[in-house]
Amino acid sequence: MVAPVSEQCRSCIKDLKTIISTLSNPSKQKGRVHHEQVNDELERFSLWIGNIGAIHPPESPMSLESRLCEANDVLTHIIDLLNDLNEITGELLGIISGVREGAMVSTPRDDGEDGDQNEETELLEEFGACITRLFRVSSLIRQAAPRNLFAKALSRNRYRFNDQYDIAHVREKFPKLATEEFAWLQRRLGRAITQRRHYLSYIQDHREKLEGILIQEETRTPEPVALESHAPSRQLPESSSRPSTFFTKASSLTPSQIAPQMLTTEEESDSESDARSYTTISRSVNGDLDSSATVKIPKLDELRIGSKKEVECPFCFRIRKFKNEQVWRRHVFSDLRSYVCTFPDCNTAYFGDINEWFRHEMQNHRISYTCQLCQNRTFQLRERYLAHVRDQHSNMLEGGEEQLVLDIAKKPLKQIAPQECPFCSDWVDRLKERAVVTGMPSDAADHILNVDPTVFKRHLSSHLEQLALFAIPFDSATKDEINSNAAIEAN
């Protein structure tokens, strides 16, 4: 009979701890492998266990056996990998404890020749390779069950934060939004921050329930970043006292969603792509990253386990590989759904991708209407263009094709006035000052009225990213954040 996943995990952890304890003995310090190396693999294994919920007994609805009840091939593959891990740890423990001596094994080298390697090192490398395969299976499991966790979190009533706190923050941080003209946007942006808090609390609860209490007692798994809200603590009860919001029933996978060849491939497809989208990070005048970003978004090196590349995102709690800090920050802003439509009467959901967000604004809001029958006469307002058509080309509307007429005439703006930024009032002055510094006559600089859409996107998105970061908790506010508006406007 095959041992349950949870028992195999405990057995492997027990052997690894024994190996580490034995190697920590001074008499073993000059061995072929070191206890730090084994401890790194223990921490990686513990990370996988906690992230996927492998410690739960098979009868639990949160166990892998329950959640993979309709994906037996996947479960079998995981069990096979765990069997391999236990076999490896058993062999390594036998050598380390002196039951038998480690042999020298022949391994292929990059130059095509065979080289000698001690058995302990080979076993440890194979152990690490098995864990890498387990991480890949975890990634496939999540990909096979795509769902919008952000929307799902907001549909639950377990957490309810008072949005007045975040609305007040928006009003205080951006005085221009405190005017009656932008009161609607002030509320929209403040509520977006509140909903991000809701999501972060929900997803952390999900992670804690997957990890379980036993894993915290049995391993030295690094704890995820604590999510203590900026808002008053009464709004977020301790995790031990609040009920689970994620597991109301066991979730399962459809076997056809993960093909057998996907389980055995060695291709690393879980890393973030460098080319997917462009994300702007708030920058100061001298080009350094804005302090609110650097304080609230941890560095990759702080999140990595030992010398390995795997990172468990402390916000979505998915395990991924990130090529650099820029890709990592882009992932964080995507998690937070940082990009919000800045036009009234638009119910579009929050965007995680900067390009999708600005494409939405450019195709639906930042547009003009060109009458191709009047030497390309352009109208900035929909109503004025329709009035022109009714007055000059009424036959175009005889078939009731008003929307078709609008769609044909609609074009994204080629230039955008910097005054269109709803967050700040003096960006245009900064642009004029910069133009004068670069040699443009002051009278000519006074007539600078427009910027390219790409420049406007970079500026506007910086404001949105800054507000999104406010949902991320950190111990105390920094003085540098007080001047972060000026840092944004420098863009």
C-alpha positions as CSV (number, residue, x, y, z in Angstrom):
1,M,0.0,0.0,0.0
2,V,1.3,3.4,-1.0
3,A,2.0,5.7,2.0
4,P,0.0,9.0,2.1
5,V,1.6,12.1,0.8
6,S,1.7,13.6,4.3
7,E,3.5,10.6,5.8
8,Q,6.1,10.6,3.0
9,C,6.7,14.3,3.6
10,R,7.2,13.8,7.3
11,S,9.5,10.8,6.8
12,C,11.7,12.8,4.4
13,I,11.8,15.7,6.8
14,K,12.8,13.5,9.7
15,D,15.7,12.0,7.7
16,L,16.9,15.3,6.5
17,K,16.9,16.7,10.1
18,T,18.9,13.7,11.2
19,I,21.4,14.2,8.4
20,I,21.7,17.9,9.3
21,S,22.2,17.1,13.0
22,T,24.8,14.5,12.1
23,L,26.7,16.8,9.8
24,S,26.7,19.6,12.4
25,N,28.9,17.5,14.6
26,P,32.5,18.9,14.6
27,S,33.8,15.5,13.5
28,K,31.8,15.7,10.3
29,Q,32.7,19.3,9.4
30,K,35.2,18.1,6.7
31,G,32.8,15.7,5.0
32,R,31.9,15.7,1.4
33,V,28.7,17.6,1.9
34,H,27.9,20.2,4.5
35,H,24.9,20.6,6.7
36,E,24.2,24.1,5.2
37,Q,23.7,22.4,1.8
38,V,21.3,19.9,3.2
39,N,19.5,22.6,5.2
40,D,19.0,24.6,2.0
41,E,17.2,21.6,0.4
42,L,15.2,21.0,3.6
43,E,14.0,24.6,3.4
44,R,13.1,24.2,-0.3
45,F,11.2,21.0,0.4
46,S,9.4,22.7,3.3
47,L,8.5,25.6,1.1
48,W,6.9,23.2,-1.4
49,I,5.1,21.3,1.3
50,G,3.6,24.5,2.8
51,N,2.7,26.1,-0.5
52,I,0.9,23.1,-2.0
53,G,-0.6,21.8,1.3
54,A,1.1,18.4,1.2
55,I,1.1,18.0,5.0
56,H,-2.6,17.5,5.4
57,P,-3.8,13.9,6.0
58,P,-5.5,12.1,3.1
59,E,-9.0,12.4,4.6
60,S,-8.7,16.2,4.8
61,P,-10.4,18.2,2.0
62,M,-7.2,20.2,1.8
63,S,-5.0,17.2,1.2
64,L,-3.4,16.5,-2.2
65,E,-5.3,13.2,-2.3
66,S,-8.6,15.1,-2.0
67,R,-7.7,18.0,-4.3
68,L,-6.2,15.7,-7.0
69,C,-8.9,13.1,-6.8
70,E,-9.8,13.7,-10.5
71,A,-6.2,14.0,-11.6
72,N,-4.7,10.6,-10.6
73,D,-1.8,10.9,-13.0
74,V,-0.7,14.0,-11.3
75,L,-1.0,12.6,-7.9
76,T,0.8,9.4,-8.9
77,H,3.7,11.5,-10.3
78,I,4.0,13.5,-7.0
79,I,4.0,10.2,-5.0
80,D,6.7,8.8,-7.3
81,L,8.8,11.9,-6.7
82,L,8.3,11.7,-3.0
83,N,9.3,8.0,-3.1
84,D,12.5,9.1,-4.9
85,L,13.2,11.7,-2.3
86,N,12.8,9.2,0.6
87,E,15.0,6.7,-1.2
88,I,17.7,9.4,-1.7
89,T,17.5,10.6,1.9
90,G,17.7,7.0,3.1
91,E,20.8,6.4,1.0
92,L,22.4,9.6,2.1
93,L,21.6,9.0,5.8
94,G,23.2,5.6,5.5
95,I,26.5,7.1,4.3
96,I,26.5,10.1,6.7
97,S,25.8,7.9,9.7
98,G,28.5,5.4,8.8
99,V,26.4,2.4,8.0
100,R,28.2,2.2,4.7
101,E,30.8,4.2,2.8
102,G,30.0,6.5,-0.1
103,A,31.3,5.4,-3.5
104,M,32.9,7.4,-6.3
105,V,30.5,7.6,-9.2
106,S,31.2,8.5,-12.8
107,T,29.3,11.6,-14.1
108,P,29.3,13.2,-17.6
109,R,31.1,16.6,-17.9
110,D,30.5,19.5,-20.2
111,D,33.4,18.5,-22.4
112,G,31.8,15.1,-23.1
113,E,34.2,13.2,-20.9
114,D,33.3,11.3,-17.7
115,G,34.4,12.6,-14.4
116,D,34.4,11.2,-10.8
117,Q,32.1,12.6,-8.2
118,N,31.4,11.3,-4.7
119,E,28.1,9.6,-4.0
120,E,27.0,12.0,-1.3
121,T,27.2,15.0,-3.6
122,E,25.4,13.2,-6.4
123,L,22.6,12.2,-4.0
124,L,22.2,15.7,-2.8
125,E,22.1,17.1,-6.4
126,E,19.5,14.5,-7.3
127,F,17.5,15.5,-4.2
128,G,17.5,19.1,-5.4
129,A,16.5,18.1,-8.9
130,C,13.5,16.1,-7.5
131,I,12.3,19.2,-5.5
132,T,12.6,21.3,-8.7
133,R,10.3,18.8,-10.4
134,L,7.9,19.1,-7.5
135,F,7.9,22.9,-7.9
136,R,7.1,22.4,-11.6
137,V,4.2,20.1,-10.8
138,S,2.8,22.8,-8.4
139,S,3.0,25.3,-11.2
140,L,1.1,23.0,-13.5
141,I,-1.5,22.4,-10.9
142,R,-2.2,26.1,-10.6
143,Q,-2.2,26.7,-14.3
144,A,-4.7,23.8,-14.8
145,A,-7.1,25.5,-12.5
146,P,-7.1,29.1,-13.6
147,R,-9.3,31.4,-11.7
148,N,-9.5,35.1,-10.8
149,L,-8.6,34.9,-7.1
150,F,-8.9,38.7,-6.8
151,A,-12.5,38.6,-7.9
152,K,-13.2,35.5,-5.8
153,A,-11.7,37.3,-2.7
154,L,-14.0,40.3,-3.2
155,S,-17.0,38.0,-3.5
156,R,-16.5,36.8,0.1
157,N,-17.9,38.6,3.1
158,R,-15.4,37.3,5.7
159,Y,-13.3,40.5,5.5
160,R,-14.8,43.9,5.3
161,F,-12.5,46.9,5.6
162,N,-13.7,50.5,6.0
163,D,-12.9,52.2,2.7
164,Q,-13.1,55.7,4.3
165,Y,-9.5,55.3,5.6
166,D,-8.1,54.6,2.1
167,I,-10.3,57.3,0.5
168,A,-8.9,59.8,3.0
169,H,-5.4,58.7,2.1
170,V,-6.0,59.3,-1.6
171,R,-7.4,62.8,-0.8
172,E,-4.5,63.7,1.4
173,K,-1.8,62.4,-0.9
174,F,-3.2,64.0,-4.0
175,P,-4.9,67.3,-3.2
176,K,-6.1,67.7,-6.8
177,L,-8.3,64.7,-6.2
178,A,-9.9,66.4,-3.2
179,T,-11.8,68.7,-5.5
180,E,-15.4,68.2,-6.3
181,E,-14.5,67.5,-9.9
182,F,-12.5,64.4,-9.1
183,A,-14.5,63.2,-6.0
184,W,-15.7,60.2,-7.9
185,L,-12.1,59.2,-8.8
186,Q,-11.0,59.8,-5.2
187,R,-13.6,57.2,-4.1
188,R,-12.7,54.8,-6.9
189,L,-9.0,54.8,-6.1
190,G,-9.6,54.6,-2.3
191,R,-11.9,51.7,-2.7
192,A,-9.4,50.0,-4.9
193,I,-6.8,50.1,-2.1
194,T,-9.4,48.7,0.3
195,Q,-10.2,45.8,-2.0
196,R,-6.5,45.1,-2.4
197,R,-6.4,44.7,1.4
198,H,-9.3,42.4,1.2
199,Y,-7.5,40.3,-1.4
200,L,-4.2,40.2,0.5
201,S,-5.9,39.0,3.7
202,Y,-7.9,36.4,1.8
203,I,-4.9,35.0,0.0
204,Q,-2.8,34.9,3.1
205,D,-5.6,32.9,4.8
206,H,-5.5,30.5,1.9
207,R,-1.8,30.0,2.3
208,E,-2.0,29.5,6.1
209,K,-4.7,26.9,5.7
210,L,-2.7,25.1,3.0
211,E,0.4,25.1,5.2
212,G,-1.3,23.8,8.2
213,I,-0.2,23.9,11.9
214,L,1.9,20.8,11.9
215,I,4.3,22.0,9.2
216,Q,5.2,25.0,11.3
217,E,6.1,22.7,14.2
218,E,8.1,20.2,12.3
219,T,10.2,22.3,9.9
220,R,12.1,25.5,9.8
221,T,10.1,26.9,6.9
222,P,10.6,30.7,6.6
223,E,7.4,32.5,7.5
224,P,5.8,34.5,4.8
225,V,5.7,38.3,5.1
226,A,3.1,39.2,7.7
227,L,0.2,41.1,6.4
228,E,-0.7,43.6,9.1
229,S,-2.9,46.3,7.6
230,H,-2.2,50.0,7.5
231,A,-5.8,50.4,8.7
232,P,-6.7,50.0,12.3
233,S,-5.9,46.5,13.6
234,R,-9.5,45.8,14.7
235,Q,-10.4,45.5,11.0
236,L,-8.1,42.4,10.6
237,P,-8.4,39.8,13.3
238,E,-5.6,37.4,14.0
239,S,-5.5,34.5,11.6
240,S,-6.1,32.1,14.5
241,S,-9.4,33.6,15.3
242,R,-10.8,34.2,11.8
243,P,-12.3,31.4,9.8
244,S,-11.0,30.1,6.5
245,T,-12.4,31.9,3.5
246,F,-10.8,29.8,0.8
247,F,-11.6,26.2,1.5
248,T,-15.4,26.0,1.7
249,K,-15.2,22.8,-0.3
250,A,-12.4,20.7,-1.8
251,S,-11.2,21.9,-5.1
252,S,-10.2,19.4,-7.7
253,L,-8.6,19.3,-11.1
254,T,-9.7,17.8,-14.4
255,P,-7.2,15.1,-15.5
256,S,-7.3,16.2,-19.2
257,Q,-5.9,19.6,-18.2
258,I,-2.4,18.3,-17.5
259,A,-0.9,16.0,-20.1
260,P,1.5,13.3,-19.0
261,Q,4.4,14.8,-21.1
262,M,3.9,18.1,-19.2
263,L,4.8,16.3,-15.9
264,T,8.1,14.9,-17.1
265,T,9.5,17.8,-19.2
266,E,12.5,19.6,-17.8
267,E,11.6,22.9,-19.4
268,E,11.3,25.7,-16.9
269,S,8.1,27.5,-18.1
270,D,7.2,29.0,-14.7
271,S,9.5,31.9,-14.8
272,E,8.2,35.4,-15.5
273,S,8.8,36.6,-19.1
274,D,10.9,39.8,-19.6
275,A,8.9,40.7,-22.7
276,R,5.3,40.4,-21.6
277,S,4.7,44.0,-20.6
278,Y,6.4,47.2,-19.5
279,T,6.0,48.4,-15.9
280,T,7.1,51.8,-14.6
281,I,8.5,52.1,-11.1
282,S,8.2,55.4,-9.2
283,R,11.6,57.2,-9.6
284,S,13.2,60.1,-7.8
285,V,14.8,63.1,-9.6
286,N,18.2,61.4,-9.7
287,G,16.8,58.2,-11.1
288,D,16.8,56.1,-8.0
289,L,13.7,54.0,-7.2
290,D,11.1,55.8,-5.1
291,S,11.4,54.8,-1.4
292,S,7.8,53.7,-1.2
293,A,8.6,51.0,-3.8
294,T,11.9,49.9,-2.3
295,V,10.5,49.7,1.2
296,K,7.3,47.8,0.5
297,I,8.5,45.5,-2.2
298,P,11.2,43.1,-0.8
299,K,14.3,42.4,-2.8
300,L,14.5,39.0,-4.5
301,D,17.6,38.1,-2.5
302,E,15.5,38.5,0.7
303,L,13.0,36.0,-0.6
304,R,15.2,33.3,-2.1
305,I,15.9,30.1,-0.2
306,G,19.6,29.7,0.1
307,S,21.3,29.9,-3.3
308,K,18.3,28.6,-5.1
309,K,16.2,30.6,-7.6
310,E,12.7,29.7,-6.3
311,V,10.7,32.6,-4.8
312,E,7.4,32.4,-3.0
313,C,5.7,35.6,-3.7
314,P,4.6,37.0,-0.3
315,F,1.5,38.5,-1.9
316,C,0.0,35.8,-4.1
317,F,2.0,32.9,-2.5
318,R,2.9,31.3,-5.8
319,I,6.3,29.9,-6.3
320,R,8.1,31.3,-9.3
321,K,11.4,32.2,-10.8
322,F,12.2,35.9,-11.6
323,K,15.0,36.9,-13.9
324,N,15.6,40.3,-12.3
325,E,14.2,42.9,-10.0
326,Q,12.2,44.6,-12.7
327,V,10.4,41.4,-13.6
328,W,9.7,40.8,-9.9
329,R,8.3,44.3,-9.4
330,R,6.1,43.9,-12.4
331,H,4.7,40.7,-10.9
332,V,3.9,42.5,-7.7
333,F,2.0,45.3,-9.5
334,S,0.1,42.6,-11.4
335,D,-0.8,40.9,-8.2
336,L,-2.2,44.1,-6.8
337,R,-4.2,44.9,-9.9
338,S,-2.5,48.3,-9.8
339,Y,-4.0,49.9,-12.8
340,V,-7.5,51.5,-12.6
341,C,-9.4,53.3,-15.3
342,T,-9.3,57.1,-14.6
343,F,-12.5,58.0,-16.5
344,P,-16.0,58.4,-15.0
345,D,-18.9,56.0,-15.8
346,C,-16.5,53.1,-16.6
347,N,-17.0,49.9,-14.7
348,T,-14.0,48.1,-16.1
349,A,-12.3,45.8,-13.6
350,Y,-8.9,46.7,-12.3
351,F,-5.9,45.8,-14.5
352,G,-2.8,43.8,-13.6
353,D,-1.1,44.7,-16.9
354,I,0.0,48.2,-17.6
355,N,-0.4,47.8,-21.4
356,E,-3.9,46.4,-21.2
357,W,-4.9,49.2,-18.9
358,F,-3.6,52.0,-21.1
359,R,-4.8,50.3,-24.2
360,H,-8.3,50.3,-22.7
361,E,-8.0,54.1,-21.9
362,M,-6.6,54.9,-25.4
363,Q,-9.2,52.9,-27.3
364,N,-12.2,53.9,-25.2
365,H,-11.6,57.2,-23.6
366,R,-8.5,59.1,-24.9
367,I,-10.0,59.4,-28.4
368,S,-11.0,61.9,-31.0
369,Y,-13.5,61.7,-33.8
370,T,-12.4,62.5,-37.4
371,C,-15.0,63.3,-40.1
372,Q,-13.5,61.9,-43.3
373,L,-16.1,63.7,-45.4
374,C,-14.9,67.2,-44.2
375,Q,-11.2,67.1,-44.9
376,N,-10.5,65.1,-41.8
377,R,-12.1,67.6,-39.4
378,T,-11.5,66.4,-35.9
379,F,-13.8,66.6,-32.9
380,Q,-12.7,66.0,-29.3
381,L,-16.1,65.2,-27.9
382,R,-18.5,62.5,-29.0
383,E,-21.5,64.7,-28.7
384,R,-20.1,67.4,-30.9
385,Y,-19.1,64.9,-33.6
386,L,-22.6,63.4,-33.6
387,A,-24.1,66.9,-33.8
388,H,-21.9,67.6,-36.8
389,V,-23.0,64.4,-38.5
390,R,-26.7,65.2,-37.9
391,D,-26.2,68.7,-39.2
392,Q,-24.0,68.0,-42.2
393,H,-24.3,64.3,-43.0
394,S,-27.7,63.2,-41.7
395,N,-28.0,60.5,-44.3
396,M,-25.2,58.6,-42.5
397,L,-27.6,58.0,-39.6
398,E,-30.7,57.0,-41.6
399,G,-30.2,53.3,-40.8
400,G,-29.8,53.9,-37.1
401,E,-26.1,53.1,-37.3
402,E,-24.9,55.7,-34.8
403,Q,-22.4,53.4,-33.1
404,L,-21.0,52.3,-36.4
405,V,-20.5,55.9,-37.4
406,L,-18.7,56.6,-34.2
407,D,-16.5,53.5,-34.5
408,I,-15.4,54.5,-38.0
409,A,-14.5,58.0,-36.9
410,K,-12.9,57.1,-33.5
411,K,-9.1,57.3,-33.2
412,P,-6.7,57.3,-30.2
413,L,-5.2,60.6,-29.4
414,K,-1.7,61.1,-30.8
415,Q,-0.8,63.7,-28.2
416,I,-2.1,64.2,-24.6
417,A,-2.0,67.4,-22.6
418,P,-0.1,66.9,-19.3
419,Q,-2.8,68.9,-17.6
420,E,-5.0,65.8,-18.2
421,C,-3.2,64.1,-15.3
422,P,-5.9,64.0,-12.6
423,F,-3.4,63.5,-9.8
424,C,-1.1,66.5,-10.1
425,S,-1.3,70.1,-11.3
426,D,2.3,71.1,-11.9
427,W,3.6,68.4,-14.2
428,V,3.3,70.8,-17.1
429,D,5.5,73.3,-15.2
430,R,8.1,70.7,-14.7
431,L,8.1,69.8,-18.3
432,K,8.6,73.4,-19.3
433,E,11.5,73.8,-16.8
434,R,13.1,70.7,-18.3
435,A,12.7,72.0,-21.8
436,V,14.4,75.3,-20.9
437,V,17.3,73.4,-19.2
438,T,17.8,71.5,-22.5
439,G,18.2,74.7,-24.4
440,M,14.7,75.5,-25.6
441,P,13.8,79.2,-25.5
442,S,11.5,80.0,-22.6
443,D,8.8,81.5,-24.8
444,A,8.7,78.3,-26.9
445,A,8.6,76.2,-23.8
446,D,5.5,78.1,-22.6
447,H,3.7,76.6,-25.6
448,I,4.4,73.0,-24.7
449,L,1.0,71.6,-24.3
450,N,1.2,67.9,-25.2
451,V,3.2,64.8,-24.6
452,D,3.3,61.4,-26.4
453,P,0.9,58.8,-25.1
454,T,3.9,56.6,-23.9
455,V,5.2,59.5,-21.8
456,F,1.7,60.1,-20.3
457,K,1.3,56.4,-19.6
458,R,4.5,56.3,-17.7
459,H,3.6,59.3,-15.6
460,L,0.0,58.3,-14.9
461,S,0.8,54.7,-14.1
462,S,3.4,55.8,-11.6
463,H,0.7,57.5,-9.6
464,L,-1.4,54.4,-9.7
465,E,1.4,52.1,-8.7
466,Q,2.2,54.3,-5.8
467,L,-1.4,54.1,-4.5
468,A,-1.4,50.3,-5.0
469,L,1.7,50.0,-2.8
470,F,-0.2,51.6,0.0
471,A,-2.2,48.3,0.4
472,I,1.1,46.5,1.2
473,P,1.8,46.7,4.9
474,F,5.1,47.6,6.4
475,D,6.2,48.4,9.9
476,S,6.4,52.1,9.7
477,A,6.0,54.9,7.2
478,T,9.2,56.5,5.9
479,K,10.0,60.2,5.7
480,D,11.0,59.7,2.1
481,E,7.4,58.9,1.2
482,I,6.3,62.4,2.0
483,N,8.1,63.7,-1.0
484,S,7.1,60.8,-3.3
485,N,4.7,63.0,-5.3
486,A,7.6,65.2,-6.5
487,A,9.5,62.0,-7.5
488,I,6.5,60.8,-9.6
489,E,6.1,64.2,-11.2
490,A,9.8,64.2,-12.2
491,N,8.8,61.6,-14.8
